Amino acid sequence: MTSSPSHPAPRLGRALVWFRRDLRAHDHAALYHALKAARQVWCVFVFDRDILDPLPRTDRRVAFIRESLVELDAALRELGLRHGQAGAGLIVRHARAQDAVPRLAAELGVEAVFANHDYEPQAVQRDAHVRGALSNAGIALYTSKDQVVFEGDEIRTGSGRPLGIFTPYKNAWLKKLDGFYVQAYPVARYAEHLAPRPTAHARDVPGLHEIGFEDTQSATLKIHGGTLQARALLADFIERIDAYDRARDFPAVKGPSYLSAHLRFGTLSVRELAKLAWYRLRGGSRGAEVWLSELIWRDFYHQILHHHPHVVGHSFKPAYDAIKWERGKHADALFAAWCAGRTGYPLVDAAMHQLNSSGYMHNRLRMVTASFLVKDLGIDWRWGERYFAEQLMDFDLAANNGGWQWAASSGCDAQPYFRIFNPVTQSEKFDPAGKFIRRYLPALAHLPDKTLHAPWLASEAALAEAGVVLGRDYPAPIVRHDEARKLTLERYAVVKSEALPR
């Protein structure tokens, strides 16, 4: 096969693209660079046993990934056919990625493997191992930025230091942004270099049962993988984006984009989303401006993880590791009630039921439930971080860690420790008619709005009329917020001097 006369001759004969959290065939940095550089390009995804084996067999994310892979395989086949290359597609392995990728690269006789950066510590270690194994075989590993607009070292202070406060970071991010950074990679331009899969590798994407998992896709929110679903969600959100700033905080309202899982697994390009919001912002859309800020927070937390890897397991502000959290059977019971949505605070409990039933939680409620666990129950933020990591479809280490440390006041640019969400006033403000609460807590459906947010304050007559017996149909509060607030202020006294505003 020869290259198109309009393109420079590829410098490599054969290459392999390793897909990870970038499950699309369009605007894909590693795929573009491989197709441009090599005459023959194969594509692989590895169901990495180092990641999957510890997971419960009902983990929803594996189903999301598989759906996305089926669509990615079809997209690669179609892309190849459109450019005269029949037989292209995705090679899928179920193995340890650090072993499978070098082995496949050797089997295919490639000169280089192309992948996109993965910033999580476990992934960095894996990639270092793969790089070494490939190097020993005389094969190069090339990696590219793809899942963020700006990565670790691209946004710095004038003196070259990383930024630990969001607003200056956001300002620098926006100042640096131009059309170049949100330009799509024209993958199709070099698609003629997609290579047919060898017969031994030309298999369909394995079913969930073949890799030891059950099909547990959400029946509540219909969170499905693949670019087609992502595009449908994006098209719907574009019609609502101008109202995002006003609607995003109300869980009963269709305010968010619902694209977080697709960003996490890369079924859409972050460049495309940032470009859309940026152009809309310049047209005067306040909603687009606020949504773009959410994408910038995402980049911000990734660069925090890059420059401060100790945040995995430790507070960003080391002094906060001196806080004495609740321990023992009492703490275990409080945590179990929080996980199950049995705290006696309806908004908190409804949010946890949403998470447990669907793998999704509204962003405002992530802050409310995190604050409640840490500052009402006195539970170590790392417990909640782990639980969200197990349950969230869109789990991303950098953002999850950043969000939990924000709620715990231990992170960079976090809320001050003495600002403590009141779960009742949050409920009254952001779910005033109780639509969200009634959806997830049907036992409370017949309580009037004024008592729904704090059922323990309702009269016996009101409870009886609604068919609610506290302790039977719905729990009494496991803590009193006013008392818990006092204990939190005492607990955080060990870091008072560091936490006070300057």
C-alpha positions as CSV (number, residue, x, y, z in Angstrom):
1,M,0.0,0.0,0.0
2,T,1.3,3.4,-0.9
3,S,0.5,6.7,0.7
4,S,-1.7,9.3,-0.9
5,P,0.4,11.7,-3.2
6,S,-0.9,14.6,-1.2
7,H,0.5,13.3,2.0
8,P,4.1,13.1,3.1
9,A,5.4,9.5,3.0
10,P,4.9,7.7,6.4
11,R,8.1,7.2,8.3
12,L,7.0,3.9,9.9
13,G,5.9,0.7,8.4
14,R,3.6,-0.7,11.1
15,A,2.0,0.8,14.2
16,L,-0.5,-0.1,16.9
17,V,-2.9,2.3,18.6
18,W,-3.8,1.4,22.2
19,F,-7.2,2.7,23.2
20,R,-7.8,3.3,26.9
21,R,-10.2,6.1,28.1
22,D,-10.6,7.5,24.6
23,L,-13.3,5.2,23.0
24,R,-14.0,7.0,19.7
25,A,-12.7,7.0,16.2
26,H,-12.9,10.7,15.6
27,D,-10.8,13.6,16.8
28,H,-8.4,11.2,18.5
29,A,-4.8,12.3,19.0
30,A,-3.1,8.9,19.1
31,L,-5.1,7.5,16.2
32,Y,-4.3,10.5,14.1
33,H,-0.6,10.5,14.9
34,A,-0.3,6.7,14.2
35,L,-2.2,6.9,10.9
36,K,-0.1,9.8,9.8
37,A,3.2,8.2,10.7
38,A,2.7,4.6,9.6
39,R,1.7,2.7,6.4
40,Q,-0.3,0.0,8.4
41,V,-2.1,0.7,11.7
42,W,-3.9,-1.7,13.9
43,C,-6.1,-0.8,17.0
44,V,-6.4,-2.6,20.3
45,F,-8.3,-2.3,23.6
46,V,-7.4,-4.4,26.6
47,F,-9.9,-5.3,29.3
48,D,-7.2,-4.9,31.9
49,R,-7.4,-7.6,34.5
50,D,-5.3,-5.5,36.9
51,I,-8.3,-3.0,36.9
52,L,-11.2,-5.4,36.4
53,D,-10.4,-8.4,38.6
54,P,-10.9,-6.5,41.9
55,L,-14.3,-5.1,40.7
56,P,-17.7,-6.6,41.6
57,R,-19.1,-8.6,38.8
58,T,-22.0,-6.2,38.5
59,D,-19.9,-3.1,37.9
60,R,-22.0,-0.9,35.5
61,R,-19.0,0.8,34.0
62,V,-17.8,-2.4,32.3
63,A,-21.1,-2.6,30.4
64,F,-20.7,1.0,29.4
65,I,-17.2,0.3,28.1
66,R,-18.3,-2.8,26.2
67,E,-21.1,-0.9,24.5
68,S,-18.6,1.8,23.5
69,L,-16.2,-0.8,22.2
70,V,-18.8,-2.4,20.0
71,E,-19.5,1.0,18.5
72,L,-15.8,1.9,18.2
73,D,-15.2,-1.4,16.4
74,A,-18.0,-0.7,13.9
75,A,-16.7,2.9,13.4
76,L,-13.2,1.7,12.6
77,R,-14.5,-0.9,10.2
78,E,-16.6,1.8,8.4
79,L,-13.7,4.3,8.4
80,G,-11.5,1.7,6.8
81,L,-14.1,0.7,4.2
82,R,-14.7,4.4,3.2
83,H,-11.0,4.7,2.4
84,G,-10.6,1.4,0.6
85,Q,-9.4,-0.8,3.5
86,A,-11.7,-3.7,4.2
87,G,-11.2,-5.8,7.3
88,A,-10.1,-3.0,9.7
89,G,-11.5,-3.0,13.3
90,L,-10.7,-3.3,16.9
91,I,-8.6,-6.1,18.4
92,V,-9.8,-6.8,22.0
93,R,-7.9,-8.6,24.7
94,H,-8.9,-9.6,28.2
95,A,-5.5,-9.8,30.0
96,R,-3.1,-7.7,32.0
97,A,-2.5,-4.7,29.7
98,Q,1.2,-4.4,30.7
99,D,1.7,-8.0,29.3
100,A,-0.8,-8.0,26.4
101,V,0.2,-4.8,24.6
102,P,3.9,-5.7,24.2
103,R,3.0,-9.2,23.2
104,L,0.5,-8.1,20.6
105,A,3.0,-5.4,19.3
106,A,5.6,-8.1,18.8
107,E,3.1,-10.5,17.1
108,L,2.1,-7.7,14.6
109,G,5.7,-6.7,14.0
110,V,5.0,-3.0,14.7
111,E,7.7,-0.4,15.1
112,A,5.7,1.8,17.5
113,V,2.7,1.9,19.8
114,F,0.6,5.0,20.0
115,A,-1.6,5.9,23.0
116,N,-3.0,8.9,24.8
117,H,-1.8,10.1,28.1
118,D,-3.4,8.6,31.2
119,Y,-2.6,10.6,34.3
120,E,-3.7,8.3,37.2
121,P,-0.8,6.9,39.3
122,Q,-1.7,3.3,38.5
123,A,-1.8,4.1,34.8
124,V,1.5,6.0,34.9
125,Q,3.1,2.9,36.5
126,R,1.5,0.6,33.9
127,D,2.7,2.8,31.0
128,A,6.2,2.9,32.4
129,H,6.2,-0.9,32.5
130,V,4.9,-1.2,29.0
131,R,7.4,1.4,27.7
132,G,10.2,-0.6,29.2
133,A,9.0,-3.9,27.7
134,L,8.5,-2.4,24.3
135,S,11.9,-0.7,24.4
136,N,13.5,-4.1,25.1
137,A,11.9,-5.4,21.9
138,G,13.0,-2.3,19.9
139,I,9.5,-0.8,19.8
140,A,8.8,2.8,20.7
141,L,5.8,4.1,22.7
142,Y,4.5,7.5,21.7
143,T,1.8,9.2,23.9
144,S,-0.2,12.3,23.3
145,K,-2.5,14.7,25.2
146,D,-6.1,13.9,24.5
147,Q,-8.4,13.8,27.5
148,V,-7.9,17.4,28.7
149,V,-7.5,20.7,26.9
150,F,-4.4,21.7,28.9
151,E,-2.4,19.3,30.9
152,G,0.0,19.4,33.9
153,D,2.7,21.9,32.8
154,E,0.8,24.0,30.2
155,I,-0.8,26.4,32.7
156,R,1.6,28.0,35.1
157,T,2.2,31.3,36.9
158,G,4.4,33.9,35.4
159,S,7.3,32.5,37.5
160,G,6.7,29.0,36.2
161,R,4.9,27.5,39.2
162,P,1.8,25.4,39.0
163,L,-1.4,27.1,40.2
164,G,-3.3,25.8,43.2
165,I,-6.2,28.3,43.2
166,F,-8.9,27.8,40.6
167,T,-9.7,31.4,39.7
168,P,-6.2,32.4,38.6
169,Y,-5.9,29.0,36.9
170,K,-9.2,29.6,35.0
171,N,-8.1,33.1,34.0
172,A,-4.7,31.7,32.7
173,W,-6.5,28.9,31.0
174,L,-8.9,31.2,29.1
175,K,-6.1,33.6,28.2
176,K,-4.1,30.7,26.7
177,L,-7.0,29.2,24.8
178,D,-7.3,29.8,21.1
179,G,-8.6,27.9,18.1
180,F,-5.5,25.7,17.9
181,Y,-6.1,24.0,21.2
182,V,-9.7,23.0,20.4
183,Q,-9.0,22.0,16.8
184,A,-10.1,18.5,15.9
185,Y,-7.5,15.9,14.8
186,P,-8.5,15.0,11.2
187,V,-8.3,11.2,11.6
188,A,-10.1,10.5,8.3
189,R,-7.4,12.2,6.3
190,Y,-5.0,9.3,6.8
191,A,-7.6,6.5,7.3
192,E,-6.3,4.6,4.2
193,H,-3.5,3.4,6.5
194,L,-5.9,1.3,8.7
195,A,-4.8,-2.3,8.3
196,P,-7.0,-5.4,8.1
197,R,-6.9,-7.4,11.3
198,P,-5.1,-10.7,10.9
199,T,-7.5,-13.7,10.9
200,A,-6.5,-14.7,14.4
201,H,-7.4,-11.3,15.8
202,A,-10.6,-10.7,13.8
203,R,-13.1,-11.5,16.5
204,D,-16.1,-9.6,17.8
205,V,-15.9,-7.6,21.0
206,P,-16.4,-10.3,23.8
207,G,-19.7,-10.3,25.7
208,L,-19.8,-9.3,29.3
209,H,-20.2,-12.9,30.4
210,E,-17.0,-13.9,28.5
211,I,-15.0,-11.6,30.7
212,G,-16.8,-12.5,33.9
213,F,-19.3,-9.7,34.3
214,E,-23.1,-9.3,34.4
215,D,-25.2,-7.0,32.3
216,T,-26.4,-4.3,34.8
217,Q,-27.0,-1.3,32.6
218,S,-29.1,1.3,34.4
219,A,-32.8,0.9,34.1
220,T,-33.3,4.3,35.7
221,L,-31.4,6.8,33.6
222,K,-30.5,4.6,30.6
223,I,-26.8,5.5,30.8
224,H,-25.4,3.8,27.7
225,G,-22.0,3.9,26.1
226,G,-20.9,4.9,22.7
227,T,-20.6,8.0,20.6
228,L,-24.1,7.8,19.2
229,Q,-25.6,8.1,22.7
230,A,-23.1,10.8,23.5
231,R,-24.1,12.8,20.4
232,A,-27.8,12.5,21.2
233,L,-27.1,13.8,24.7
234,L,-25.0,16.7,23.3
235,A,-27.6,17.7,20.8
236,D,-30.2,17.8,23.6
237,F,-27.9,19.8,25.8
238,I,-27.1,22.4,23.1
239,E,-30.7,23.3,23.2
240,R,-30.5,23.9,26.9
241,I,-26.9,25.2,27.4
242,D,-27.9,28.9,27.6
243,A,-29.9,28.1,30.7
244,Y,-27.3,25.9,32.3
245,D,-26.2,28.6,34.9
246,R,-29.8,28.8,36.1
247,A,-30.9,25.2,35.9
248,R,-27.8,23.2,36.9
249,D,-28.4,23.3,40.7
250,F,-31.9,21.8,40.7
251,P,-31.9,18.0,40.6
252,A,-35.5,17.8,39.5
253,V,-34.8,20.0,36.5
254,K,-33.2,18.9,33.3
255,G,-30.2,21.1,33.8
256,P,-26.9,19.2,33.4
257,S,-25.4,17.9,30.2
258,Y,-25.3,14.3,31.4
259,L,-22.1,13.9,29.4
260,S,-19.8,13.2,32.4
261,A,-19.5,9.4,31.7
262,H,-18.8,10.1,28.0
263,L,-16.1,12.5,28.9
264,R,-14.6,10.0,31.3
265,F,-14.4,7.2,28.7
266,G,-13.7,9.5,25.8
267,T,-16.7,8.7,23.6
268,L,-16.7,12.5,22.8
269,S,-13.7,14.7,22.5
270,V,-13.1,17.3,25.2
271,R,-11.8,19.6,22.5
272,E,-15.2,19.5,20.7
273,L,-17.0,20.3,23.9
274,A,-14.7,23.1,25.0
275,K,-14.9,24.7,21.5
276,L,-18.7,24.6,21.5
277,A,-18.9,26.2,24.9
278,W,-16.1,28.8,24.1
279,Y,-17.8,29.9,20.9
280,R,-21.2,30.1,22.7
281,L,-19.6,32.1,25.5
282,R,-18.2,34.6,23.1
283,G,-21.7,35.0,21.8
284,G,-22.8,36.1,25.3
285,S,-24.2,32.9,26.7
286,R,-23.8,32.9,30.5
287,G,-24.9,29.2,30.6
288,A,-22.0,28.3,28.2
289,E,-19.6,30.3,30.3
290,V,-20.5,28.4,33.5
291,W,-20.4,25.1,31.7
292,L,-17.0,25.8,30.3
293,S,-15.9,26.6,33.8
294,E,-16.8,23.0,34.7
295,L,-14.6,21.7,32.0
296,I,-11.8,24.0,33.3
297,W,-12.3,22.5,36.8
298,R,-11.7,19.1,35.2
299,D,-8.4,20.2,33.8
300,F,-7.5,21.9,37.1
301,Y,-8.0,18.8,39.1
302,H,-5.9,16.8,36.6
303,Q,-3.0,19.2,36.9
304,I,-3.4,19.1,40.7
305,L,-3.0,15.3,40.6
306,H,0.0,15.7,38.3
307,H,1.9,18.1,40.5
308,H,0.7,16.8,43.9
309,P,0.3,13.1,43.6
310,H,0.2,12.8,47.5
311,V,-3.5,13.8,47.2
312,V,-4.2,10.2,46.5
313,G,-4.7,9.0,50.1
314,H,-3.7,12.3,51.8
315,S,-4.9,15.8,52.2
316,F,-3.7,18.4,49.7
317,K,-3.1,20.5,52.8
318,P,-1.0,18.2,55.1
319,A,-2.3,19.8,58.3
320,Y,-5.7,18.4,57.6
321,D,-4.4,14.9,58.1
322,A,-4.3,15.6,61.8
323,I,-8.1,15.7,62.0
324,K,-9.5,12.9,64.2
325,W,-12.4,11.3,62.4
326,E,-15.1,9.1,63.9
327,R,-13.9,5.5,64.3
328,G,-15.2,2.1,65.4
329,K,-18.7,0.5,65.3
330,H,-20.5,3.8,65.6
331,A,-18.7,5.2,62.6
332,D,-19.3,2.0,60.6
333,A,-23.0,2.3,61.4
334,L,-23.2,5.9,60.3
335,F,-21.3,5.2,57.1
336,A,-23.6,2.3,56.3
337,A,-26.7,4.4,56.8
338,W,-25.2,7.1,54.5
339,C,-24.4,4.5,51.8
340,A,-27.8,3.0,51.9
341,G,-29.7,6.4,52.0
342,R,-31.0,5.9,55.5
343,T,-29.8,9.0,57.3
344,G,-33.2,10.6,57.9
345,Y,-32.4,13.6,55.8
346,P,-34.5,13.3,52.6
347,L,-32.3,15.1,50.1
348,V,-29.2,13.2,51.2
349,D,-31.1,9.9,51.1
350,A,-32.7,10.6,47.7
351,A,-29.3,11.5,46.3
352,M,-27.8,8.2,47.6
353,H,-30.7,6.2,46.1
354,Q,-30.1,7.9,42.8
355,L,-26.4,7.0,42.9
356,N,-27.1,3.4,44.0
357,S,-29.8,2.7,41.5
358,S,-28.2,4.4,38.5
359,G,-24.5,5.1,38.9
360,Y,-25.2,8.8,38.5
361,M,-25.6,11.6,41.0
362,H,-26.5,15.2,40.3
363,N,-23.5,17.5,40.9
364,R,-25.2,19.7,43.5
365,L,-26.1,16.6,45.4
366,R,-22.5,15.3,45.3
367,M,-21.5,18.4,47.3
368,V,-24.5,18.0,49.7
369,T,-23.9,14.3,50.4
370,A,-20.1,14.7,50.7
371,S,-20.5,17.6,53.2
372,F,-23.1,15.6,55.2
373,L,-20.8,12.6,55.5
374,V,-17.7,14.6,56.5
375,K,-19.2,17.5,58.5
376,D,-22.5,16.1,59.9
377,L,-21.3,12.5,60.5
378,G,-17.6,13.2,61.1
379,I,-16.5,10.4,58.7
380,D,-13.2,10.6,57.0
381,W,-13.6,12.0,53.4
382,R,-11.6,9.0,52.1
383,W,-14.4,6.7,52.9
384,G,-16.8,8.6,50.8
385,E,-14.3,9.0,48.0
386,R,-13.9,5.2,47.9
387,Y,-17.7,4.7,47.8
388,F,-18.2,7.2,45.0
389,A,-15.3,5.5,43.1
390,E,-17.1,2.2,43.3
391,Q,-20.5,3.5,42.3
392,L,-20.1,6.4,39.9
393,M,-20.4,5.7,36.2
394,D,-18.3,8.8,35.5
395,F,-15.7,8.1,38.2
396,D,-12.5,9.9,37.5
397,L,-9.8,9.9,40.1
398,A,-8.7,13.5,39.8
399,A,-12.2,15.0,39.8
400,N,-13.5,12.7,42.5
401,N,-10.5,13.3,44.8
402,G,-10.7,17.0,44.1
403,G,-14.5,17.1,44.9
404,W,-14.2,15.2,48.1
405,Q,-11.3,17.3,49.3
406,W,-13.2,20.5,48.4
407,A,-16.1,19.3,50.6
408,A,-13.7,18.3,53.4
409,S,-11.9,21.7,53.2
410,S,-8.6,19.8,52.9
411,G,-8.1,20.4,49.2
412,C,-6.8,23.2,47.0
413,D,-9.1,26.2,46.8
414,A,-11.7,24.3,48.9
415,Q,-14.6,25.8,50.9
416,P,-13.5,26.9,54.4
417,Y,-14.0,24.4,57.1
418,F,-16.5,26.6,58.9
419,R,-18.9,26.7,55.9
420,I,-21.1,23.7,56.4
421,F,-24.1,22.8,54.3
422,N,-27.3,22.6,56.1
423,P,-29.0,19.6,54.5
424,V,-32.5,20.9,55.2
425,T,-32.0,24.4,53.8
426,Q,-30.2,22.9,50.8
427,S,-33.3,20.7,50.2
428,E,-35.7,23.6,50.6
429,K,-33.6,25.7,48.2
430,F,-32.8,23.3,45.5
431,D,-35.8,20.9,45.6
432,P,-38.5,23.2,46.9
433,A,-41.4,21.2,45.5
434,G,-39.8,17.9,46.5
435,K,-40.0,16.4,43.0
436,F,-36.6,14.8,43.3
437,I,-37.1,13.6,46.8
438,R,-40.5,12.0,45.9
439,R,-39.0,10.2,42.9
440,Y,-36.4,8.4,45.0
441,L,-38.2,8.2,48.3
442,P,-41.8,7.2,47.5
443,A,-42.5,6.5,51.1
444,L,-42.5,10.2,51.6
445,A,-44.5,11.0,48.5
446,H,-47.7,12.2,50.3
447,L,-46.0,14.5,52.8
448,P,-46.7,18.2,52.1
449,D,-43.9,20.3,50.7
450,K,-43.4,22.2,53.9
451,T,-42.7,19.1,56.0
452,L,-41.1,16.9,53.3
453,H,-37.6,18.3,53.8
454,A,-37.6,17.6,57.6
455,P,-40.1,14.9,58.3
456,W,-39.2,14.7,62.0
457,L,-40.6,18.2,62.5
458,A,-44.0,17.2,61.0
459,S,-46.9,16.8,63.4
460,E,-48.1,13.3,64.1
461,A,-51.3,14.2,62.3
462,A,-49.4,15.2,59.1
463,L,-47.3,12.0,59.3
464,A,-50.4,9.9,59.8
465,E,-52.2,11.5,56.9
466,A,-49.2,10.8,54.6
467,G,-49.0,7.2,55.8
468,V,-45.5,7.7,57.3
469,V,-44.3,6.2,60.6
470,L,-40.8,7.4,61.4
471,G,-38.6,4.5,62.2
472,R,-40.7,2.2,60.1
473,D,-41.4,3.8,56.7
474,Y,-38.5,6.3,57.0
475,P,-35.7,6.7,59.5
476,A,-35.5,9.4,62.1
477,P,-32.3,11.6,61.7
478,I,-29.2,9.7,62.7
479,V,-27.6,13.1,63.8
480,R,-28.9,16.5,64.6
481,H,-27.4,19.0,62.2
482,D,-26.9,21.8,64.8
483,E,-25.1,19.5,67.2
484,A,-23.0,18.0,64.4
485,R,-22.0,21.4,63.3
486,K,-20.6,22.2,66.7
487,L,-18.6,18.9,66.8
488,T,-17.2,19.7,63.3
489,L,-15.9,23.1,64.4
490,E,-14.2,21.4,67.3
491,R,-12.8,18.6,65.1
492,Y,-11.4,21.1,62.7
493,A,-9.8,23.3,65.5
494,V,-6.5,21.5,64.9
495,V,-6.2,23.3,61.5
496,K,-7.9,26.5,62.5
497,S,-4.9,28.8,62.0
498,E,-4.3,27.4,58.6
499,A,-7.9,27.5,57.5
500,L,-8.8,31.0,58.5
501,P,-9.1,33.4,55.5
502,R,-6.1,35.8,55.0
